[in-house]
Structures are given as C-alpha cells and as structure tokens.
Amino acid sequence: MNRNHLERCMDSQQALSADGESPFVSLEAEIPEVLYQGLKAFIGSNPAWDQYQVMSSALAQFLFQNGCSERAVTERYLDDLFSRSQA
C-alpha cells in the first residue's frame, strides 16, 4: 500500500466521521509469522489485552516515538505505558 492509497482512505474516513460516525478505522495488515506467534502468545498470557488493544497500543507507541504530536496519540501512549504495566 502506498501513501496515496492511505491518504484516500483517510479522506473518506474523515467524511464519515463528520456525519457522526465512529472515530475508529478498520485496518488490515500482513505481518510476519513470528510476530503473529508472539502476539498470540502475549494475548494468551495476558487476558486483559486483545489483538485490537495490542495493535492500537503499538501504533500509538510508534507514532509518539517518531514525533507525532497529536494529543490523542500521546494520551493513548501514556495511558498504556502506565495503566497496563500495573495490570
């Protein structure tokens, strides 16, 4: 997937969000088998997490650590950093 495809998806999602729709976006990604196995093992041993929370947390961490200054991203990153470590 190239950047133009992602931007078209984001533009169409913003149009839906303006109409009062949910602010969530469905994401499909191919990942290496080793990452899938690690995800499966992590979720199996941490019942407070599910695949959606793990992916959302990982994406927030990546964006935050690479300079994203959106408040919602920062809040998600910090919330997961401190809240999940206590669980």
N, C-alpha and C positions, 0 to 999 in steps of 0.2 A: 504494500500500500504506500502510495507516495503522499507528500504533504498536501497536494491539491485535492486528493480524494478525501483526506481527513478534514480539510477546511470546508469542503462541500457538505460533509456530514455534519460538521459543527454548525454551519449556517442554517441547514434545515432543522436541526435540533433547537436552535435559538428561536426560530419561528414558532415551533411548537410550544416552547416554554413561555413565550409571550402570551399565549392563549390560556395560560393557567395549568398547563400540563406539568407532570412531574419533572423535577430538575435532574433526573437520572438518565444516563445514556447506556445503552446496551453495547457491550464490547466483546468482540470475538478475536482471539489471538491464538496463534500456533506457538507452542513452547517446546523446548527440547524435553525428551522423555525423562531425563534426570531431574529437571525442575518439577515436572509433574509428579514424579515419585516422591520428591522432597515435600511438595505441597500436600500430597495425600498423607504422608507420614505425619506432618506437622498438624494437620487438621484432626487426624485420628488421635493424637496425643494431647490436643488442646481443644476440648469441646466448646469453649467459649468463642472460638473462631469458626468461620465458614469460608468457603472459597471467595465469596464476594468481599468479605471484610479483609481478607489477606491481600487480594489484588488491589483494593482501594487504598489500603494502608501502604502497600509497596509503591504504588503510583504516587501517592502524596509524598512519601519519603524521597523518591527520585526527583520529583518536581521541586520540592523545597530545597534539597541539597544542590540542585542545579540552577538556583537563582529565581525561582518563581516567587513573586511577591503577593500573590492573591491571598487575601485574608482567610478564606475558607480552606485553602490548601494548607496554610500554616497552622490553622486551628486543628485540622484533621491530623496532621503530622504530630503536633504536640500532644493532642489528646491520646493518640495511640501510643506515643512514646511513654507517657506517664501512667495512663489508665490501664493499659494492657499488661504492663510489667508487674502490676500488683495482683493481677488475676491469677 
